[in-house]
Amino acid sequence: ALGGADGEVEAIKADQSQVLGLIQASCGEGDAVFSVSQNYLATICCSLIDGRVKEEEKWAALVAPYLASFLDSVAVATAVAQITTECVKLIKEIPEEEEEDDGKEIL
């Protein structure tokens, strides 16, 4: 979840400039309008990375619409696959905290 306990939006932890570079590498930099879309898409991708989303279908559903206005369907599919693969690699596994065992049984 991106909302904090107080309703404030938490800061994105993933490196947006790195993700933007991945996006531009997969589909080119394009014109000024495409650049705005790519920047916005980088923010979305970082949110997915921070949320540790690994399902390809979710990535495709969220990434493809921001490329579809600028690329043909084959290029979109290729770019989505590349972006998904590279962004999922950036997901940092966070080990789940183990509960302390104090030897007491909960009844």
Gaussian input, Z-matrix of N, CA and C with variables (Angstrom, degrees):
# hf/3-21g

backbone

0 1
 N
 C     1     B1
 C     2     B2     1     A1
 N     3     B3     2     A2     1     D1
 C     4     B4     3     A3     2     D2
 C     5     B5     4     A4     3     D3
 N     6     B6     5     A5     4     D4
 C     7     B7     6     A6     5     D5
 C     8     B8     7     A7     6     D6
 N     9     B9     8     A8     7     D7
 C    10    B10     9     A9     8     D8
 C    11    B11    10    A10     9     D9
 N    12    B12    11    A11    10    D10
 C    13    B13    12    A12    11    D11
 C    14    B14    13    A13    12    D12
 N    15    B15    14    A14    13    D13
 C    16    B16    15    A15    14    D14
 C    17    B17    16    A16    15    D15
 N    18    B18    17    A17    16    D16
 C    19    B19    18    A18    17    D17
 C    20    B20    19    A19    18    D18
 N    21    B21    20    A20    19    D19
 C    22    B22    21    A21    20    D20
 C    23    B23    22    A22    21    D21
 N    24    B24    23    A23    22    D22
 C    25    B25    24    A24    23    D23
 C    26    B26    25    A25    24    D24
 N    27    B27    26    A26    25    D25
 C    28    B28    27    A27    26    D26
 C    29    B29    28    A28    27    D27
 N    30    B30    29    A29    28    D28
 C    31    B31    30    A30    29    D29
 C    32    B32    31    A31    30    D30
 N    33    B33    32    A32    31    D31
 C    34    B34    33    A33    32    D32
 C    35    B35    34    A34    33    D33
 N    36    B36    35    A35    34    D34
 C    37    B37    36    A36    35    D35
 C    38    B38    37    A37    36    D36
 N    39    B39    38    A38    37    D37
 C    40    B40    39    A39    38    D38
 C    41    B41    40    A40    39    D39
 N    42    B42    41    A41    40    D40
 C    43    B43    42    A42    41    D41
 C    44    B44    43    A43    42    D42
 N    45    B45    44    A44    43    D43
 C    46    B46    45    A45    44    D44
 C    47    B47    46    A46    45    D45
 N    48    B48    47    A47    46    D46
 C    49    B49    48    A48    47    D47
 C    50    B50    49    A49    48    D48
 N    51    B51    50    A50    49    D49
 C    52    B52    51    A51    50    D50
 C    53    B53    52    A52    51    D51
 N    54    B54    53    A53    52    D52
 C    55    B55    54    A54    53    D53
 C    56    B56    55    A55    54    D54
 N    57    B57    56    A56    55    D55
 C    58    B58    57    A57    56    D56
 C    59    B59    58    A58    57    D57
 N    60    B60    59    A59    58    D58
 C    61    B61    60    A60    59    D59
 C    62    B62    61    A61    60    D60
 N    63    B63    62    A62    61    D61
 C    64    B64    63    A63    62    D62
 C    65    B65    64    A64    63    D63
 N    66    B66    65    A65    64    D64
 C    67    B67    66    A66    65    D65
 C    68    B68    67    A67    66    D66
 N    69    B69    68    A68    67    D67
 C    70    B70    69    A69    68    D68
 C    71    B71    70    A70    69    D69
 N    72    B72    71    A71    70    D70
 C    73    B73    72    A72    71    D71
 C    74    B74    73    A73    72    D72
 N    75    B75    74    A74    73    D73
 C    76    B76    75    A75    74    D74
 C    77    B77    76    A76    75    D75
 N    78    B78    77    A77    76    D76
 C    79    B79    78    A78    77    D77
 C    80    B80    79    A79    78    D78
 N    81    B81    80    A80    79    D79
 C    82    B82    81    A81    80    D80
 C    83    B83    82    A82    81    D81
 N    84    B84    83    A83    82    D82
 C    85    B85    84    A84    83    D83
 C    86    B86    85    A85    84    D84
 N    87    B87    86    A86    85    D85
 C    88    B88    87    A87    86    D86
 C    89    B89    88    A88    87    D87
 N    90    B90    89    A89    88    D88
 C    91    B91    90    A90    89    D89
 C    92    B92    91    A91    90    D90
 N    93    B93    92    A92    91    D91
 C    94    B94    93    A93    92    D92
 C    95    B95    94    A94    93    D93
 N    96    B96    95    A95    94    D94
 C    97    B97    96    A96    95    D95
 C    98    B98    97    A97    96    D96
 N    99    B99    98    A98    97    D97
 C   100   B100    99    A99    98    D98
 C   101   B101   100   A100    99    D99
 N   102   B102   101   A101   100   D100
 C   103   B103   102   A102   101   D101
 C   104   B104   103   A103   102   D102
 N   105   B105   104   A104   103   D103
 C   106   B106   105   A105   104   D104
 C   107   B107   106   A106   105   D105
 N   108   B108   107   A107   106   D106
 C   109   B109   108   A108   107   D107
 C   110   B110   109   A109   108   D108
 N   111   B111   110   A110   109   D109
 C   112   B112   111   A111   110   D110
 C   113   B113   112   A112   111   D111
 N   114   B114   113   A113   112   D112
 C   115   B115   114   A114   113   D113
 C   116   B116   115   A115   114   D114
 N   117   B117   116   A116   115   D115
 C   118   B118   117   A117   116   D116
 C   119   B119   118   A118   117   D117
 N   120   B120   119   A119   118   D118
 C   121   B121   120   A120   119   D119
 C   122   B122   121   A121   120   D120
 N   123   B123   122   A122   121   D121
 C   124   B124   123   A123   122   D122
 C   125   B125   124   A124   123   D123
 N   126   B126   125   A125   124   D124
 C   127   B127   126   A126   125   D125
 C   128   B128   127   A127   126   D126
 N   129   B129   128   A128   127   D127
 C   130   B130   129   A129   128   D128
 C   131   B131   130   A130   129   D129
 N   132   B132   131   A131   130   D130
 C   133   B133   132   A132   131   D131
 C   134   B134   133   A133   132   D132
 N   135   B135   134   A134   133   D133
 C   136   B136   135   A135   134   D134
 C   137   B137   136   A136   135   D135
 N   138   B138   137   A137   136   D136
 C   139   B139   138   A138   137   D137
 C   140   B140   139   A139   138   D138
 N   141   B141   140   A140   139   D139
 C   142   B142   141   A141   140   D140
 C   143   B143   142   A142   141   D141
 N   144   B144   143   A143   142   D142
 C   145   B145   144   A144   143   D143
 C   146   B146   145   A145   144   D144
 N   147   B147   146   A146   145   D145
 C   148   B148   147   A147   146   D146
 C   149   B149   148   A148   147   D147
 N   150   B150   149   A149   148   D148
 C   151   B151   150   A150   149   D149
 C   152   B152   151   A151   150   D150
 N   153   B153   152   A152   151   D151
 C   154   B154   153   A153   152   D152
 C   155   B155   154   A154   153   D153
 N   156   B156   155   A155   154   D154
 C   157   B157   156   A156   155   D155
 C   158   B158   157   A157   156   D156
 N   159   B159   158   A158   157   D157
 C   160   B160   159   A159   158   D158
 C   161   B161   160   A160   159   D159
 N   162   B162   161   A161   160   D160
 C   163   B163   162   A162   161   D161
 C   164   B164   163   A163   162   D162
 N   165   B165   164   A164   163   D163
 C   166   B166   165   A165   164   D164
 C   167   B167   166   A166   165   D165
 N   168   B168   167   A167   166   D166
 C   169   B169   168   A168   167   D167
 C   170   B170   169   A169   168   D168
 N   171   B171   170   A170   169   D169
 C   172   B172   171   A171   170   D170
 C   173   B173   172   A172   171   D171
 N   174   B174   173   A173   172   D172
 C   175   B175   174   A174   173   D173
 C   176   B176   175   A175   174   D174
 N   177   B177   176   A176   175   D175
 C   178   B178   177   A177   176   D176
 C   179   B179   178   A178   177   D177
 N   180   B180   179   A179   178   D178
 C   181   B181   180   A180   179   D179
 C   182   B182   181   A181   180   D180
 N   183   B183   182   A182   181   D181
 C   184   B184   183   A183   182   D182
 C   185   B185   184   A184   183   D183
 N   186   B186   185   A185   184   D184
 C   187   B187   186   A186   185   D185
 C   188   B188   187   A187   186   D186
 N   189   B189   188   A188   187   D187
 C   190   B190   189   A189   188   D188
 C   191   B191   190   A190   189   D189
 N   192   B192   191   A191   190   D190
 C   193   B193   192   A192   191   D191
 C   194   B194   193   A193   192   D192
 N   195   B195   194   A194   193   D193
 C   196   B196   195   A195   194   D194
 C   197   B197   196   A196   195   D195
 N   198   B198   197   A197   196   D196
 C   199   B199   198   A198   197   D197
 C   200   B200   199   A199   198   D198
 N   201   B201   200   A200   199   D199
 C   202   B202   201   A201   200   D200
 C   203   B203   202   A202   201   D201
 N   204   B204   203   A203   202   D202
 C   205   B205   204   A204   203   D203
 C   206   B206   205   A205   204   D204
 N   207   B207   206   A206   205   D205
 C   208   B208   207   A207   206   D206
 C   209   B209   208   A208   207   D207
 N   210   B210   209   A209   208   D208
 C   211   B211   210   A210   209   D209
 C   212   B212   211   A211   210   D210
 N   213   B213   212   A212   211   D211
 C   214   B214   213   A213   212   D212
 C   215   B215   214   A214   213   D213
 N   216   B216   215   A215   214   D214
 C   217   B217   216   A216   215   D215
 C   218   B218   217   A217   216   D216
 N   219   B219   218   A218   217   D217
 C   220   B220   219   A219   218   D218
 C   221   B221   220   A220   219   D219
 N   222   B222   221   A221   220   D220
 C   223   B223   222   A222   221   D221
 C   224   B224   223   A223   222   D222
 N   225   B225   224   A224   223   D223
 C   226   B226   225   A225   224   D224
 C   227   B227   226   A226   225   D225
 N   228   B228   227   A227   226   D226
 C   229   B229   228   A228   227   D227
 C   230   B230   229   A229   228   D228
 N   231   B231   230   A230   229   D229
 C   232   B232   231   A231   230   D230
 C   233   B233   232   A232   231   D231
 N   234   B234   233   A233   232   D232
 C   235   B235   234   A234   233   D233
 C   236   B236   235   A235   234   D234
 N   237   B237   236   A236   235   D235
 C   238   B238   237   A237   236   D236
 C   239   B239   238   A238   237   D237
 N   240   B240   239   A239   238   D238
 C   241   B241   240   A240   239   D239
 C   242   B242   241   A241   240   D240
 N   243   B243   242   A242   241   D241
 C   244   B244   243   A243   242   D242
 C   245   B245   244   A244   243   D243
 N   246   B246   245   A245   244   D244
 C   247   B247   246   A246   245   D245
 C   248   B248   247   A247   246   D246
 N   249   B249   248   A248   247   D247
 C   250   B250   249   A249   248   D248
 C   251   B251   250   A250   249   D249
 N   252   B252   251   A251   250   D250
 C   253   B253   252   A252   251   D251
 C   254   B254   253   A253   252   D252
 N   255   B255   254   A254   253   D253
 C   256   B256   255   A255   254   D254
 C   257   B257   256   A256   255   D255
 N   258   B258   257   A257   256   D256
 C   259   B259   258   A258   257   D257
 C   260   B260   259   A259   258   D258
 N   261   B261   260   A260   259   D259
 C   262   B262   261   A261   260   D260
 C   263   B263   262   A262   261   D261
 N   264   B264   263   A263   262   D262
 C   265   B265   264   A264   263   D263
 C   266   B266   265   A265   264   D264
 N   267   B267   266   A266   265   D265
 C   268   B268   267   A267   266   D266
 C   269   B269   268   A268   267   D267
 N   270   B270   269   A269   268   D268
 C   271   B271   270   A270   269   D269
 C   272   B272   271   A271   270   D270
 N   273   B273   272   A272   271   D271
 C   274   B274   273   A273   272   D272
 C   275   B275   274   A274   273   D273
 N   276   B276   275   A275   274   D274
 C   277   B277   276   A276   275   D275
 C   278   B278   277   A277   276   D276
 N   279   B279   278   A278   277   D277
 C   280   B280   279   A279   278   D278
 C   281   B281   280   A280   279   D279
 N   282   B282   281   A281   280   D280
 C   283   B283   282   A282   281   D281
 C   284   B284   283   A283   282   D282
 N   285   B285   284   A284   283   D283
 C   286   B286   285   A285   284   D284
 C   287   B287   286   A286   285   D285
 N   288   B288   287   A287   286   D286
 C   289   B289   288   A288   287   D287
 C   290   B290   289   A289   288   D288
 N   291   B291   290   A290   289   D289
 C   292   B292   291   A291   290   D290
 C   293   B293   292   A292   291   D291
 N   294   B294   293   A293   292   D292
 C   295   B295   294   A294   293   D293
 C   296   B296   295   A295   294   D294
 N   297   B297   296   A296   295   D295
 C   298   B298   297   A297   296   D296
 C   299   B299   298   A298   297   D297
 N   300   B300   299   A299   298   D298
 C   301   B301   300   A300   299   D299
 C   302   B302   301   A301   300   D300
 N   303   B303   302   A302   301   D301
 C   304   B304   303   A303   302   D302
 C   305   B305   304   A304   303   D303
 N   306   B306   305   A305   304   D304
 C   307   B307   306   A306   305   D305
 C   308   B308   307   A307   306   D306
 N   309   B309   308   A308   307   D307
 C   310   B310   309   A309   308   D308
 C   311   B311   310   A310   309   D309
 N   312   B312   311   A311   310   D310
 C   313   B313   312   A312   311   D311
 C   314   B314   313   A313   312   D312
 N   315   B315   314   A314   313   D313
 C   316   B316   315   A315   314   D314
 C   317   B317   316   A316   315   D315
 N   318   B318   317   A317   316   D316
 C   319   B319   318   A318   317   D317
 C   320   B320   319   A319   318   D318

   B1=1.4518
   B2=1.5152
   B3=1.3110
   B4=1.4528
   B5=1.5173
   B6=1.3110
   B7=1.4507
   B8=1.5152
   B9=1.3162
   B10=1.4582
   B11=1.5145
   B12=1.3121
   B13=1.4614
   B14=1.5257
   B15=1.3312
   B16=1.4608
   B17=1.5308
   B18=1.3493
   B19=1.4560
   B20=1.5145
   B21=1.3312
   B22=1.4618
   B23=1.5319
   B24=1.3164
   B25=1.4576
   B26=1.5205
   B27=1.3230
   B28=1.4583
   B29=1.5250
   B30=1.3174
   B31=1.4619
   B32=1.5262
   B33=1.3094
   B34=1.4622
   B35=1.5281
   B36=1.3239
   B37=1.4573
   B38=1.5223
   B39=1.3281
   B40=1.4630
   B41=1.5342
   B42=1.3156
   B43=1.4567
   B44=1.5348
   B45=1.3356
   B46=1.4614
   B47=1.5239
   B48=1.3165
   B49=1.4692
   B50=1.5324
   B51=1.3291
   B52=1.4693
   B53=1.5247
   B54=1.3194
   B55=1.4677
   B56=1.5300
   B57=1.3316
   B58=1.4612
   B59=1.5276
   B60=1.3280
   B61=1.4609
   B62=1.5169
   B63=1.3390
   B64=1.4689
   B65=1.5266
   B66=1.3213
   B67=1.4663
   B68=1.5277
   B69=1.3251
   B70=1.4661
   B71=1.5256
   B72=1.3266
   B73=1.4611
   B74=1.5313
   B75=1.3244
   B76=1.4646
   B77=1.5215
   B78=1.3370
   B79=1.4680
   B80=1.5263
   B81=1.3128
   B82=1.4624
   B83=1.5147
   B84=1.3235
   B85=1.4664
   B86=1.5205
   B87=1.3178
   B88=1.4585
   B89=1.5171
   B90=1.3302
   B91=1.4656
   B92=1.5279
   B93=1.3297
   B94=1.4645
   B95=1.5274
   B96=1.3252
   B97=1.4694
   B98=1.5277
   B99=1.3298
   B100=1.4640
   B101=1.5285
   B102=1.3196
   B103=1.4592
   B104=1.5290
   B105=1.3339
   B106=1.4694
   B107=1.5347
   B108=1.3247
   B109=1.4586
   B110=1.5310
   B111=1.3276
   B112=1.4650
   B113=1.5283
   B114=1.3241
   B115=1.4634
   B116=1.5268
   B117=1.3212
   B118=1.4562
   B119=1.5311
   B120=1.3227
   B121=1.4561
   B122=1.5264
   B123=1.3236
   B124=1.4659
   B125=1.5290
   B126=1.3428
   B127=1.4658
   B128=1.5274
   B129=1.3274
   B130=1.4652
   B131=1.5254
   B132=1.3239
   B133=1.4672
   B134=1.5240
   B135=1.3214
   B136=1.4628
   B137=1.5260
   B138=1.3187
   B139=1.4728
   B140=1.5267
   B141=1.3345
   B142=1.4672
   B143=1.5239
   B144=1.3304
   B145=1.4669
   B146=1.5236
   B147=1.3223
   B148=1.4674
   B149=1.5253
   B150=1.3317
   B151=1.4622
   B152=1.5181
   B153=1.3382
   B154=1.4627
   B155=1.5320
   B156=1.3271
   B157=1.4660
   B158=1.5238
   B159=1.3235
   B160=1.4687
   B161=1.5270
   B162=1.3128
   B163=1.4635
   B164=1.5209
   B165=1.3323
   B166=1.4627
   B167=1.5203
   B168=1.3338
   B169=1.4667
   B170=1.5260
   B171=1.3316
   B172=1.4651
   B173=1.5200
   B174=1.3222
   B175=1.4610
   B176=1.5281
   B177=1.3284
   B178=1.4694
   B179=1.5235
   B180=1.3310
   B181=1.4595
   B182=1.5269
   B183=1.3220
   B184=1.4624
   B185=1.5240
   B186=1.3240
   B187=1.4650
   B188=1.5272
   B189=1.3241
   B190=1.4720
   B191=1.5350
   B192=1.3379
   B193=1.4738
   B194=1.5308
   B195=1.3280
   B196=1.4632
   B197=1.5263
   B198=1.3263
   B199=1.4625
   B200=1.5282
   B201=1.3296
   B202=1.4699
   B203=1.5272
   B204=1.3018
   B205=1.4668
   B206=1.5199
   B207=1.3359
   B208=1.4562
   B209=1.5284
   B210=1.3323
   B211=1.4611
   B212=1.5190
   B213=1.3329
   B214=1.4651
   B215=1.5351
   B216=1.3204
   B217=1.4719
   B218=1.5289
   B219=1.3191
   B220=1.4676
   B221=1.5270
   B222=1.3330
   B223=1.4645
   B224=1.5274
   B225=1.3396
   B226=1.4663
   B227=1.5278
   B228=1.3347
   B229=1.4714
   B230=1.5238
   B231=1.3233
   B232=1.4652
   B233=1.5293
   B234=1.3262
   B235=1.4632
   B236=1.5218
   B237=1.3261
   B238=1.4681
   B239=1.5269
   B240=1.3210
   B241=1.4717
   B242=1.5291
   B243=1.3298
   B244=1.4681
   B245=1.5259
   B246=1.3198
   B247=1.4648
   B248=1.5216
   B249=1.3391
   B250=1.4614
   B251=1.5200
   B252=1.3248
   B253=1.4647
   B254=1.5253
   B255=1.3308
   B256=1.4627
   B257=1.5321
   B258=1.3256
   B259=1.4629
   B260=1.5257
   B261=1.3296
   B262=1.4651
   B263=1.5312
   B264=1.3366
   B265=1.4698
   B266=1.5276
   B267=1.3353
   B268=1.4634
   B269=1.5285
   B270=1.3144
   B271=1.4634
   B272=1.5217
   B273=1.3059
   B274=1.4522
   B275=1.5308
   B276=1.2983
   B277=1.4570
   B278=1.5226
   B279=1.2997
   B280=1.4523
   B281=1.5260
   B282=1.3279
   B283=1.4607
   B284=1.5268
   B285=1.3063
   B286=1.4531
   B287=1.5195
   B288=1.3217
   B289=1.4582
   B290=1.5180
   B291=1.3168
   B292=1.4536
   B293=1.5160
   B294=1.3145
   B295=1.4529
   B296=1.5112
   B297=1.3267
   B298=1.4575
   B299=1.5152
   B300=1.2955
   B301=1.4529
   B302=1.5127
   B303=1.3256
   B304=1.4636
   B305=1.5291
   B306=1.3292
   B307=1.4575
   B308=1.5119
   B309=1.3027
   B310=1.4702
   B311=1.5251
   B312=1.2779
   B313=1.4505
   B314=1.5208
   B315=1.3113
   B316=1.4662
   B317=1.5242
   B318=1.3398
   B319=1.4717
   B320=1.4987
   A1=109.29
   A2=115.66
   A3=118.84
   A4=112.75
   A5=117.71
   A6=119.90
   A7=111.19
   A8=116.69
   A9=120.87
   A10=110.04
   A11=115.94
   A12=121.07
   A13=111.43
   A14=116.03
   A15=120.20
   A16=112.41
   A17=116.36
   A18=120.16
   A19=113.48
   A20=116.98
   A21=121.00
   A22=109.10
   A23=115.92
   A24=120.15
   A25=107.63
   A26=115.47
   A27=119.98
   A28=109.59
   A29=115.97
   A30=121.14
   A31=109.97
   A32=115.25
   A33=121.53
   A34=107.65
   A35=116.46
   A36=119.99
   A37=112.65
   A38=117.39
   A39=120.51
   A40=109.26
   A41=116.72
   A42=123.37
   A43=109.91
   A44=115.95
   A45=120.16
   A46=113.06
   A47=117.79
   A48=118.85
   A49=110.13
   A50=116.76
   A51=120.17
   A52=109.93
   A53=116.73
   A54=121.49
   A55=110.20
   A56=117.74
   A57=120.75
   A58=109.97
   A59=116.93
   A60=120.77
   A61=111.84
   A62=116.87
   A63=121.25
   A64=110.69
   A65=116.01
   A66=120.92
   A67=109.90
   A68=116.61
   A69=120.33
   A70=111.56
   A71=116.88
   A72=120.18
   A73=110.97
   A74=116.70
   A75=120.26
   A76=113.50
   A77=117.55
   A78=117.63
   A79=114.07
   A80=118.13
   A81=120.34
   A82=111.66
   A83=116.05
   A84=119.48
   A85=112.46
   A86=117.61
   A87=119.89
   A88=113.64
   A89=115.28
   A90=121.19
   A91=111.46
   A92=116.14
   A93=121.41
   A94=112.32
   A95=116.61
   A96=120.25
   A97=110.02
   A98=117.17
   A99=121.18
   A100=109.60
   A101=116.98
   A102=121.32
   A103=111.28
   A104=116.88
   A105=121.10
   A106=109.62
   A107=116.01
   A108=121.19
   A109=110.65
   A110=116.73
   A111=120.66
   A112=111.57
   A113=116.94
   A114=120.26
   A115=111.07
   A116=115.65
   A117=120.26
   A118=109.95
   A119=116.44
   A120=121.55
   A121=110.77
   A122=118.02
   A123=121.24
   A124=110.26
   A125=116.53
   A126=120.67
   A127=110.41
   A128=116.84
   A129=121.03
   A130=110.08
   A131=116.76
   A132=120.51
   A133=111.21
   A134=116.89
   A135=120.10
   A136=111.11
   A137=116.44
   A138=119.82
   A139=110.49
   A140=116.21
   A141=120.46
   A142=110.76
   A143=116.63
   A144=120.63
   A145=109.33
   A146=116.36
   A147=120.31
   A148=111.40
   A149=116.29
   A150=120.69
   A151=112.87
   A152=116.74
   A153=124.12
   A154=111.92
   A155=115.78
   A156=121.62
   A157=108.48
   A158=116.10
   A159=120.37
   A160=113.23
   A161=117.93
   A162=121.41
   A163=110.24
   A164=115.99
   A165=121.21
   A166=112.25
   A167=117.24
   A168=120.37
   A169=111.05
   A170=116.79
   A171=120.31
   A172=110.31
   A173=116.37
   A174=119.87
   A175=110.16
   A176=116.56
   A177=120.56
   A178=110.80
   A179=116.85
   A180=120.81
   A181=112.19
   A182=116.67
   A183=120.08
   A184=113.39
   A185=117.78
   A186=121.12
   A187=112.47
   A188=116.87
   A189=121.34
   A190=114.26
   A191=119.76
   A192=118.31
   A193=113.95
   A194=117.55
   A195=120.55
   A196=112.24
   A197=116.59
   A198=121.14
   A199=111.76
   A200=116.24
   A201=121.48
   A202=114.22
   A203=118.19
   A204=120.75
   A205=112.42
   A206=116.43
   A207=120.28
   A208=114.17
   A209=117.05
   A210=121.24
   A211=110.13
   A212=117.26
   A213=119.20
   A214=109.28
   A215=116.27
   A216=120.37
   A217=113.46
   A218=117.36
   A219=120.09
   A220=110.17
   A221=116.08
   A222=120.81
   A223=110.84
   A224=117.09
   A225=120.99
   A226=109.75
   A227=116.30
   A228=120.38
   A229=111.15
   A230=116.22
   A231=120.72
   A232=110.60
   A233=116.43
   A234=120.79
   A235=111.43
   A236=117.13
   A237=120.66
   A238=110.31
   A239=116.89
   A240=120.91
   A241=110.74
   A242=116.33
   A243=120.09
   A244=111.53
   A245=116.68
   A246=121.21
   A247=110.29
   A248=116.28
   A249=120.64
   A250=110.72
   A251=116.72
   A252=121.05
   A253=111.06
   A254=116.43
   A255=120.19
   A256=112.09
   A257=117.68
   A258=120.07
   A259=111.79
   A260=117.12
   A261=119.79
   A262=109.85
   A263=116.90
   A264=120.34
   A265=111.61
   A266=117.30
   A267=121.63
   A268=113.17
   A269=116.49
   A270=119.42
   A271=108.72
   A272=114.24
   A273=119.78
   A274=108.16
   A275=114.47
   A276=118.27
   A277=108.89
   A278=115.40
   A279=120.61
   A280=107.07
   A281=116.63
   A282=117.77
   A283=110.18
   A284=115.02
   A285=118.61
   A286=108.47
   A287=114.88
   A288=118.81
   A289=109.12
   A290=114.47
   A291=118.44
   A292=108.32
   A293=114.75
   A294=118.30
   A295=109.01
   A296=114.82
   A297=118.31
   A298=109.11
   A299=114.98
   A300=119.90
   A301=108.17
   A302=114.89
   A303=118.66
   A304=111.17
   A305=116.71
   A306=120.77
   A307=114.21
   A308=118.33
   A309=120.99
   A310=108.62
   A311=116.58
   A312=122.92
   A313=108.81
   A314=116.58
   A315=120.04
   A316=106.35
   A317=114.65
   A318=119.81
   A319=111.18
   D1=141.02
   D2=-178.93
   D3=-91.18
   D4=-15.07
   D5=-179.31
   D6=-86.49
   D7=134.98
   D8=176.32
   D9=-78.74
   D10=177.38
   D11=-178.41
   D12=-61.03
   D13=-31.08
   D14=-178.25
   D15=-92.98
   D16=8.88
   D17=178.57
   D18=88.01
   D19=-7.18
   D20=177.95
   D21=-73.07
   D22=145.38
   D23=176.91
   D24=-79.78
   D25=129.68
   D26=-179.63
   D27=-75.84
   D28=152.29
   D29=179.36
   D30=-67.55
   D31=144.08
   D32=176.13
   D33=-70.17
   D34=133.04
   D35=-178.76
   D36=-95.33
   D37=-30.22
   D38=-179.08
   D39=-66.25
   D40=154.10
   D41=-177.17
   D42=-80.25
   D43=102.73
   D44=-175.29
   D45=-64.43
   D46=-36.57
   D47=-179.38
   D48=-68.50
   D49=-35.12
   D50=177.01
   D51=-65.62
   D52=-44.29
   D53=-179.47
   D54=-66.40
   D55=-40.78
   D56=176.90
   D57=-59.56
   D58=-40.36
   D59=177.16
   D60=-61.22
   D61=-39.62
   D62=177.22
   D63=-63.60
   D64=-41.89
   D65=179.95
   D66=-64.43
   D67=-47.17
   D68=-179.02
   D69=-65.96
   D70=-33.56
   D71=178.00
   D72=-67.56
   D73=-31.14
   D74=-176.77
   D75=-84.54
   D76=-23.38
   D77=-176.37
   D78=-140.07
   D79=10.71
   D80=178.86
   D81=82.16
   D82=161.91
   D83=-176.93
   D84=-79.79
   D85=-35.92
   D86=177.26
   D87=69.64
   D88=-166.46
   D89=-177.74
   D90=-86.17
   D91=-175.25
   D92=-176.62
   D93=-61.91
   D94=-38.23
   D95=-179.48
   D96=-67.58
   D97=-43.97
   D98=178.43
   D99=-63.50
   D100=-34.92
   D101=178.69
   D102=-60.94
   D103=-42.12
   D104=178.22
   D105=-62.05
   D106=-45.03
   D107=179.37
   D108=-62.80
   D109=-41.11
   D110=179.52
   D111=-65.09
   D112=-39.00
   D113=177.73
   D114=-63.74
   D115=-43.34
   D116=177.94
   D117=-63.98
   D118=-43.08
   D119=178.81
   D120=-62.10
   D121=-36.78
   D122=177.72
   D123=-60.92
   D124=-39.82
   D125=178.10
   D126=-64.22
   D127=-43.37
   D128=178.26
   D129=-62.07
   D130=-45.41
   D131=179.76
   D132=-61.41
   D133=-40.05
   D134=178.57
   D135=-64.03
   D136=-36.80
   D137=176.54
   D138=-63.71
   D139=-40.35
   D140=177.65
   D141=-66.11
   D142=-39.97
   D143=177.56
   D144=-62.89
   D145=-48.90
   D146=-179.98
   D147=-60.71
   D148=-33.64
   D149=178.89
   D150=-83.19
   D151=0.65
   D152=178.70
   D153=56.41
   D154=41.69
   D155=178.03
   D156=-81.79
   D157=122.75
   D158=-177.62
   D159=-117.01
   D160=-7.73
   D161=-177.67
   D162=-71.80
   D163=120.08
   D164=-177.46
   D165=-59.03
   D166=-35.72
   D167=-178.26
   D168=-62.81
   D169=-39.47
   D170=179.82
   D171=-67.26
   D172=-42.15
   D173=177.54
   D174=-60.81
   D175=-48.21
   D176=-178.08
   D177=-59.76
   D178=-43.25
   D179=-177.90
   D180=-64.58
   D181=-32.32
   D182=-177.64
   D183=-91.85
   D184=-28.93
   D185=-175.90
   D186=-88.01
   D187=-45.15
   D188=-172.90
   D189=-54.21
   D190=-43.16
   D191=-177.44
   D192=-59.34
   D193=-28.90
   D194=-177.92
   D195=-81.33
   D196=-9.46
   D197=177.56
   D198=-106.26
   D199=-23.46
   D200=-171.34
   D201=-61.61
   D202=-28.67
   D203=179.62
   D204=-75.88
   D205=-15.08
   D206=-172.70
   D207=-115.50
   D208=-19.18
   D209=-175.13
   D210=-128.99
   D211=156.96
   D212=174.60
   D213=-75.49
   D214=168.98
   D215=-172.11
   D216=-61.56
   D217=-35.09
   D218=178.86
   D219=-67.77
   D220=-44.12
   D221=179.08
   D222=-64.76
   D223=-37.95
   D224=177.46
   D225=-61.31
   D226=-48.74
   D227=-178.60
   D228=-60.20
   D229=-42.39
   D230=179.58
   D231=-65.51
   D232=-46.76
   D233=-178.95
   D234=-64.07
   D235=-42.87
   D236=179.24
   D237=-59.96
   D238=-43.41
   D239=179.62
   D240=-62.37
   D241=-44.48
   D242=179.94
   D243=-65.91
   D244=-46.22
   D245=-179.32
   D246=-61.56
   D247=-45.15
   D248=-179.97
   D249=-60.51
   D250=-49.81
   D251=-178.36
   D252=-58.23
   D253=-48.60
   D254=-176.65
   D255=-69.43
   D256=-39.00
   D257=-179.48
   D258=-70.36
   D259=-38.69
   D260=178.70
   D261=-62.57
   D262=-32.79
   D263=176.27
   D264=-62.98
   D265=-25.22
   D266=-178.33
   D267=-82.79
   D268=-9.49
   D269=-179.10
   D270=-68.15
   D271=123.15
   D272=-179.81
   D273=-91.08
   D274=124.33
   D275=178.97
   D276=-72.01
   D277=127.33
   D278=177.87
   D279=-106.11
   D280=113.90
   D281=-179.39
   D282=-64.20
   D283=137.27
   D284=179.35
   D285=-71.78
   D286=138.34
   D287=-179.84
   D288=-69.55
   D289=133.16
   D290=177.68
   D291=-83.70
   D292=141.19
   D293=177.29
   D294=-72.64
   D295=140.63
   D296=178.64
   D297=-72.18
   D298=134.75
   D299=178.25
   D300=-97.57
   D301=106.44
   D302=-178.88
   D303=-93.53
   D304=7.44
   D305=177.96
   D306=81.03
   D307=-1.62
   D308=-178.70
   D309=-93.92
   D310=138.12
   D311=175.89
   D312=-88.23
   D313=138.02
   D314=175.56
   D315=-94.18
   D316=122.18
   D317=-177.77
   D318=-101.62

